[in-house]
Amino acid sequence: MNENPTPGSGLVVHGTGPAPEAWLPAAMRTALNAAADLGEGAAVEIVVQGPAVALLTAAQGPAAQLEDLRAAGIAILACGNSLRSAGIDEGDLAAGVGTVPAAVGHLARRQWDGWAYMRI
């Protein structure tokens, strides 16, 4: 369809739960597919919550996939509360991974602003 979104809207993909080795790559592929289909000007974010934030560190991060996301203009964001629970400093995150203080608050604000929500 490729219609332009309403200004200020976008898609937020929420990743959480067990087996992050399976769902994180799926969330990344889904976000890339969504960005391609929604077209230029559509904002897309992936918010990672829970123990999966460890997969976003420079030591474990999927560098090639993160580069693909950045090239497509997709933001990947780690939950600050989850980082703290996992004992991970923001500086340990792979290049290009941002943070939000709390995934739950960020997700709520995005939805209040009219963004679409998808959980993987």
ABEGO torsion letter per residue (X at the ends): XGBBBBBGBBBBBBBBEBGAAAAAAAAAAAAAAAAAAAEBGBBBBBBBBEAAAAAABAAABBAAAAAAAAAAGBBBBBBAAAAAAAGBBAAABBBGBBBBABAAAAAAAAAAAGBBBBBX
